[in-house]
């Protein structure tokens, strides 16, 4: 009898393309922190004073530490990908996973709108410094939303590459700011006298008002 050898069909292995590099991941993490350096401190201190801003950051740090501990504990018990969605489904149920997804969609929608409004405000401020007052912010806000939507349409590589450029500029700018202030280049040195003269100008309620911006 003739020997018949059966060959198994070749299986195609599917995998995601690795398009991001270490610099993109660095910019993703550092960029989130720099938002707080540029915006969070200003608004937190404005809402409650220096002590309130510091207390808000401590509370936010404790909350984020709890999130990190929960993620490390719960994720190790779930044999599925999905992050917060899988955790919510595992701990509570499918409805909670849906709610988590809905909350994140609302949060990122409001975040994009807030970014666009900030762009319009910053352009108006810069124009005022150059002597052009009364700048109409709405066209720039709309253009910012359209640009962000186009970046998302282009994909994660284009989005995080743009984020890398912006983060690198902001990172170098904040280092240059601190060095210039320490060397006396700035005519307005850092002033921390408000810590002792007016630690809580709005009372303890100022800490509550600063909590929202302390999360940045």
BELTA-V744887 format. One record per residue. N is the residue number from 1. RES is the residue in one small letter. SS is DSSP state (h for helix, s for strand, l for the rest). D_CENTER is the distance of its C-alpha to the mean C-alpha in whole Angstrom. Layout:
N/RES/SS/D_CENTER, N/RES/SS/D_CENTER
//
This chain:
1/x/l/71, 2/x/l/68, 3/x/l/65, 4/x/l/62, 5/x/l/59, 6/x/l/56, 7/x/l/52, 8/x/l/49, 9/x/l/47, 10/x/l/44, 11/x/l/41, 12/x/l/38, 13/x/l/35, 14/x/l/31, 15/x/l/28, 16/x/l/25, 17/x/l/25, 18/x/l/23, 19/x/l/21, 20/x/l/18, 21/x/l/19, 22/x/h/18, 23/x/h/16, 24/x/h/14, 25/x/h/13, 26/x/h/13, 27/x/h/11, 28/x/h/8, 29/x/h/8, 30/x/h/9, 31/x/h/7, 32/x/h/4, 33/x/h/7, 34/x/h/8, 35/x/h/6, 36/x/h/8, 37/x/h/11, 38/x/h/12, 39/x/h/11, 40/x/h/11, 41/x/h/14, 42/x/h/16, 43/x/h/15, 44/x/h/16, 45/x/h/19, 46/x/h/20, 47/x/h/20, 48/x/h/22, 49/x/l/23, 50/x/h/22, 51/x/h/23, 52/x/h/21, 53/x/h/18, 54/x/h/19, 55/x/h/20, 56/x/h/17, 57/x/h/15, 58/x/h/18, 59/x/h/17, 60/x/h/14, 61/x/h/15, 62/x/h/18, 63/x/h/16, 64/x/h/13, 65/x/h/16, 66/x/h/18, 67/x/h/16, 68/x/h/16, 69/x/h/20, 70/x/h/20, 71/x/h/18, 72/x/h/21, 73/x/h/24, 74/x/h/23, 75/x/h/22, 76/x/l/25, 77/x/l/28, 78/x/l/26, 79/x/l/28, 80/x/l/25, 81/x/l/22, 82/x/l/20, 83/x/l/17, 84/x/h/17, 85/x/h/19, 86/x/h/22, 87/x/h/22, 88/x/h/22, 89/x/h/25, 90/x/h/27, 91/x/h/26, 92/x/l/27, 93/x/l/28, 94/x/h/27, 95/x/h/27, 96/x/h/24, 97/x/h/22, 98/x/h/23, 99/x/h/21, 100/x/h/18, 101/x/h/18, 102/x/h/18, 103/x/h/16, 104/x/h/13, 105/x/h/15, 106/x/h/15, 107/x/h/11, 108/x/h/10, 109/x/h/13, 110/x/h/12, 111/x/h/9, 112/x/h/11, 113/x/h/14, 114/x/h/12, 115/x/h/11, 116/x/h/14, 117/x/h/16, 118/x/h/14, 119/x/h/15, 120/x/h/19, 121/x/h/19, 122/x/h/18, 123/x/h/21, 124/x/h/23, 125/x/h/23, 126/x/h/23, 127/x/h/26, 128/x/h/28, 129/x/h/28, 130/x/l/30, 131/x/l/32, 132/x/l/31, 133/x/l/30, 134/x/l/30, 135/x/l/28, 136/x/l/27, 137/x/l/23, 138/x/h/23, 139/x/h/24, 140/x/h/21, 141/x/h/19, 142/x/h/21, 143/x/h/21, 144/x/h/17, 145/x/h/17, 146/x/h/19, 147/x/h/18, 148/x/h/15, 149/x/h/17, 150/x/h/19, 151/x/h/16, 152/x/h/16, 153/x/h/20, 154/x/h/20, 155/x/l/18, 156/x/h/16, 157/x/h/17, 158/x/h/17, 159/x/h/14, 160/x/h/13, 161/x/h/15, 162/x/h/14, 163/x/h/11, 164/x/h/13, 165/x/h/15, 166/x/h/13, 167/x/h/11, 168/x/h/15, 169/x/h/16, 170/x/h/14, 171/x/h/14, 172/x/h/18, 173/x/h/18, 174/x/h/17, 175/x/h/19, 176/x/h/22, 177/x/h/21, 178/x/h/22, 179/x/h/25, 180/x/h/26, 181/x/h/26, 182/x/h/28, 183/x/l/31, 184/x/l/31, 185/x/l/31, 186/x/l/29, 187/x/l/31, 188/x/l/29, 189/x/l/28, 190/x/l/26, 191/x/l/27, 192/x/l/27, 193/x/l/30, 194/x/h/28, 195/x/h/28, 196/x/h/31, 197/x/h/33, 198/x/l/30, 199/x/l/28, 200/x/l/27, 201/x/l/28, 202/x/l/28, 203/x/l/29, 204/x/l/27, 205/x/h/26, 206/x/h/23, 207/x/h/21, 208/x/h/21, 209/x/h/20, 210/x/h/17, 211/x/h/16, 212/x/h/13, 213/x/h/12, 214/x/h/12, 215/x/l/10, 216/x/l/7
//
